[in-house]
Amino acid sequence: MSITTALFLSSLPAGGMLLFTIVGLGVKVPDALAGALQHFAAGILLCTIATELLPVMDGAKGMPENIAAFIGFFAGVATLLFVGAVLPCHEHDDDDCHDHVENPRSSLFVSKRRKSSYVATATKANLRTSTALRNSDIPAIDSERNSLIVTKNISIGVGLFPAALVLAIAVDGAIDGLLIGIAISAGTSAAVMMAISLTVEMSFLGLTLATALKGQPRSKSLIGAITGPGFIMIGSMIGGLLSGGIENPLVLICLLSFGVSAVLFMVAEELLLEAHEDGEHVWWIDLQLYVGFYASIFMGKFLPENA
């Protein structure tokens, strides 16, 4: 029953990501809307932690249960830190990143700015090269050749299939699906809230992936589009299997503590951090954090507590 529920709930973020990836291949999403969605998803996740997952962790009694909570909590932090260290390459580390691997949860802001940076760099390089060569004794044909070399190098970098990004999204999707399955242990309400918030987040991530897949052959775009949703379903199946077989309260506390730290990491280190990557604050975008938080409380009043 837990596996069935996990698969059903995970189909929401998986379907949302697939749909928005396809739509994003031909539609440009405004930066402000993208930031608002990030804040809204972060608000729902924070409320889910506070109302559904944290009470189980906070209610741990005795040394064994508290040790289990400690292990689960920091295992979640360690897992996402490891994934972040191995797979993504953040926008601030471009000098040390040769393959320009995207952060699997990076916002559309990062993708757009990075691509714009490539184009701007190419344009400035062409202008500098042309100007310098015009002022020298080198024939004009060399200026054109150098300009073509710069443009060609930029085009090759942008046109490569984003294999590392797709791999990072696969790992990210598996973790998200796992969290949905684990949340079932805390009751239907927790799992539904987790699924709803992750639907917003993964749909947004689908738009980011679509930006990276533009210009790719249809077959490769299809592979990239279905990889993330597929791993969400796989992760939720594993999480549902773990939730359905939990009888030991220590294991339950450990798993839910893992979920608390993993979701907290997603909110503090990824969603909100990327939403404010440009350092600007717009009041109605920031407001969505609190709208999402209260929306989670409101929806929770109409959801059943247990599966």
C-alpha positions in Angstrom: 0.0 0.0 0.0 2.8 2.4 0.8 4.5 1.7 -2.5 1.3 2.3 -4.4 0.7 5.6 -2.5 4.3 6.7 -3.1 4.1 6.0 -6.8 0.8 7.8 -7.1 2.1 10.9 -5.2 5.5 10.9 -7.0 3.7 10.9 -10.4 2.7 14.6 -9.6 6.3 16.0 -9.6 7.4 13.5 -12.3 4.5 14.5 -14.5 5.0 18.2 -13.8 8.7 18.1 -14.6 8.1 16.2 -17.9 5.3 18.6 -18.9 7.3 21.8 -18.1 10.4 20.4 -19.8 8.4 19.9 -23.0 6.8 23.3 -22.7 10.0 25.0 -21.8 11.6 23.9 -25.1 9.5 26.5 -26.8 8.4 29.0 -24.1 10.5 31.6 -22.2 9.5 31.9 -18.6 9.9 35.4 -17.0 12.6 35.6 -14.3 10.2 37.1 -11.8 7.8 34.2 -12.1 10.5 31.7 -11.7 11.7 33.4 -8.5 8.1 33.5 -7.2 7.7 29.8 -7.8 10.9 29.1 -5.9 9.8 31.0 -2.9 6.3 29.4 -2.9 7.9 25.9 -3.0 10.2 26.8 -0.2 7.3 28.0 1.9 5.4 24.7 1.5 8.6 22.7 2.3 9.3 24.7 5.5 5.7 24.2 6.7 5.9 20.5 5.9 9.1 20.2 8.0 7.5 22.1 10.9 4.1 20.4 11.0 4.7 16.9 9.8 8.3 15.7 10.0 9.9 17.7 12.9 7.4 16.6 15.6 8.5 12.9 15.2 12.1 13.9 15.5 11.4 16.3 18.4 9.4 13.6 20.1 12.3 11.2 20.3 12.7 9.8 23.8 15.6 8.1 25.5 19.2 7.6 24.3 18.5 5.1 21.4 15.8 7.3 19.7 17.8 10.4 20.0 20.9 8.7 18.6 18.7 7.5 15.7 17.5 11.1 15.1 21.1 12.4 15.2 22.3 9.8 12.7 19.4 10.3 10.4 19.6 14.1 10.5 23.3 14.4 9.7 23.1 11.6 7.2 20.7 13.7 5.2 23.0 16.7 5.4 26.0 14.5 4.4 24.1 13.0 1.4 23.2 16.3 -0.2 26.6 17.9 0.6 28.2 14.9 -1.2 25.9 15.2 -4.2 26.5 18.9 -4.3 30.3 18.4 -4.2 30.5 15.6 -6.8 27.9 16.6 -9.4 27.2 20.3 -9.8 29.5 23.1 -10.6 28.1 26.4 -9.3 28.0 29.6 -11.3 30.6 31.2 -9.0 33.2 28.5 -9.8 33.3 28.7 -13.5 37.0 29.3 -13.5 37.6 25.9 -12.0 34.9 24.1 -14.0 35.9 22.9 -17.4 32.7 21.3 -18.4 30.3 23.9 -17.1 28.2 21.4 -15.2 24.9 22.9 -14.0 23.7 22.7 -10.5 20.7 20.2 -10.7 18.6 22.6 -8.7 19.9 25.8 -10.3 17.3 28.4 -11.1 16.5 29.6 -14.6 18.3 32.8 -13.6 21.6 30.9 -13.6 21.1 29.2 -16.9 20.0 32.4 -18.7 22.8 34.5 -17.1 25.4 31.9 -17.9 24.4 31.6 -21.5 24.2 35.4 -21.8 27.6 35.6 -20.3 28.9 33.2 -23.0 27.4 35.4 -25.7 28.6 38.6 -24.1 32.1 37.2 -23.7 32.2 36.1 -27.3 31.0 39.4 -28.5 33.5 41.4 -26.5 36.3 39.0 -27.5 35.4 39.5 -31.2 35.3 43.3 -30.8 38.6 43.4 -29.0 40.2 41.1 -31.5 38.8 43.0 -34.5 39.9 46.4 -33.0 43.4 45.2 -32.1 43.9 43.6 -35.5 42.6 46.6 -37.4 45.1 48.8 -35.6 48.0 46.4 -36.4 49.7 45.3 -39.6 48.0 41.9 -39.6 45.7 41.4 -42.7 42.0 41.7 -42.3 41.5 38.1 -43.2 43.2 37.1 -39.9 40.8 39.2 -38.0 37.9 37.4 -39.6 39.5 34.0 -38.9 40.1 34.8 -35.2 36.6 36.1 -34.9 35.3 32.8 -36.4 37.5 30.8 -34.0 36.1 32.5 -31.0 32.5 32.2 -32.2 33.0 28.5 -33.1 34.4 27.7 -29.6 31.5 29.4 -27.9 29.0 27.6 -30.2 30.6 24.2 -29.4 30.4 24.8 -25.7 26.7 25.7 -25.8 25.7 23.0 -28.2 27.0 20.0 -26.3 24.5 17.6 -24.8 24.2 18.4 -21.1 25.0 14.9 -19.9 26.3 16.0 -16.5 23.2 18.1 -15.9 20.9 15.2 -16.8 22.9 12.9 -14.5 22.7 15.4 -11.6 18.9 15.8 -12.2 18.6 12.0 -12.1 20.3 11.9 -8.6 18.2 14.8 -7.5 15.0 13.2 -8.7 15.8 10.0 -6.9 16.3 11.8 -3.6 13.1 13.8 -4.1 11.1 10.6 -4.8 12.8 9.0 -1.7 11.6 11.9 0.5 8.0 11.4 -0.7 8.1 7.7 0.1 9.7 8.4 3.5 7.1 11.1 4.3 4.4 8.4 4.1 5.7 7.2 7.5 4.5 10.4 9.0 1.1 10.1 7.5 -0.8 11.0 4.3 -0.8 14.7 5.0 3.0 14.9 5.1 3.4 12.9 1.9 0.8 15.0 0.1 2.5 18.3 1.2 5.8 16.9 0.1 4.5 15.9 -3.3 2.8 19.3 -3.9 5.9 21.3 -3.0 8.2 19.1 -5.0 5.8 19.3 -8.0 6.4 23.1 -8.0 10.1 22.6 -7.6 10.6 19.9 -10.2 8.4 21.7 -12.7 10.7 24.7 -12.3 13.7 22.4 -12.7 12.1 21.1 -15.9 12.2 24.6 -17.4 15.9 24.8 -16.5 16.6 21.5 -18.2 14.6 22.6 -21.3 16.9 25.6 -21.6 19.9 23.3 -21.7 18.3 20.9 -24.2 17.3 23.5 -26.7 19.0 22.8 -30.1 19.5 19.1 -29.3 18.2 16.3 -31.6 14.7 15.1 -30.7 16.0 11.7 -29.6 18.5 13.2 -27.2 15.9 15.8 -25.9 13.5 12.9 -25.2 16.2 11.0 -23.2 17.0 14.1 -21.2 13.3 14.9 -20.6 12.3 11.5 -19.2 15.4 10.8 -17.1 14.5 13.0 -14.2 10.8 11.9 -14.0 11.9 8.3 -14.2 14.3 8.5 -11.3 11.7 10.3 -9.2 9.5 7.2 -9.6 12.4 4.9 -8.8 13.2 6.9 -5.7 9.6 7.0 -4.5 9.4 3.2 -5.0 12.4 2.7 -2.7 11.0 5.2 -0.2 7.6 3.5 -0.2 9.2 0.1 0.3 11.1 1.4 3.3 8.0 3.1 4.8 5.9 0.1 4.3 8.4 -2.2 6.1 9.1 0.1 9.0 8.1 -1.5 12.3 11.1 -0.4 14.4 10.5 3.1 15.8 14.2 3.8 15.7 14.3 3.3 12.0 11.2 5.5 11.6 12.8 8.3 13.5 16.1 7.9 11.6 14.4 8.1 8.2 12.2 11.1 9.1 15.2 12.9 10.6 16.9 12.3 7.3 13.9 13.9 5.6 14.0 16.9 7.9 17.6 17.8 7.1 17.4 17.0 3.4 14.3 19.2 2.9 15.9 22.0 5.1 19.0 21.8 3.0 16.9 22.1 -0.2 15.2 25.2 1.1 18.2 27.1 2.7 21.0 26.1 0.4 19.2 25.8 -3.0 15.8 27.2 -3.5 16.1 30.5 -1.6 19.9 30.9 -2.4 19.3 30.5 -6.1 16.2 32.7 -6.1 18.3 35.6 -4.7 21.4 34.9 -6.8 21.3 38.4 -8.2 21.1 39.9 -4.7 17.8 41.7 -5.4 14.6 41.5 -3.4 11.2 42.2 -4.9 8.4 42.4 -2.3 5.8 40.3 -4.1 8.3 37.6 -4.9 9.5 37.4 -1.3 5.9 37.3 -0.2 5.4 33.9 -1.9 7.5 32.2 0.7 4.8 33.1 3.3 2.0 32.4 0.9 3.4 28.9 0.4 3.8 28.4 4.1 0.3 29.4 4.9 -1.1 27.5 1.9 0.5 24.3 3.3 -1.2 24.9 6.7 -4.5 25.6 5.0 -4.3 22.5 2.8 -3.3 20.4 5.7 -6.6 21.0 7.4 -8.4 19.2 4.7 -6.1 16.2 4.3 -6.3 12.9 6.3 -3.7 12.4 8.8 -2.9 8.8 8.2 -2.6 6.7 5.1 
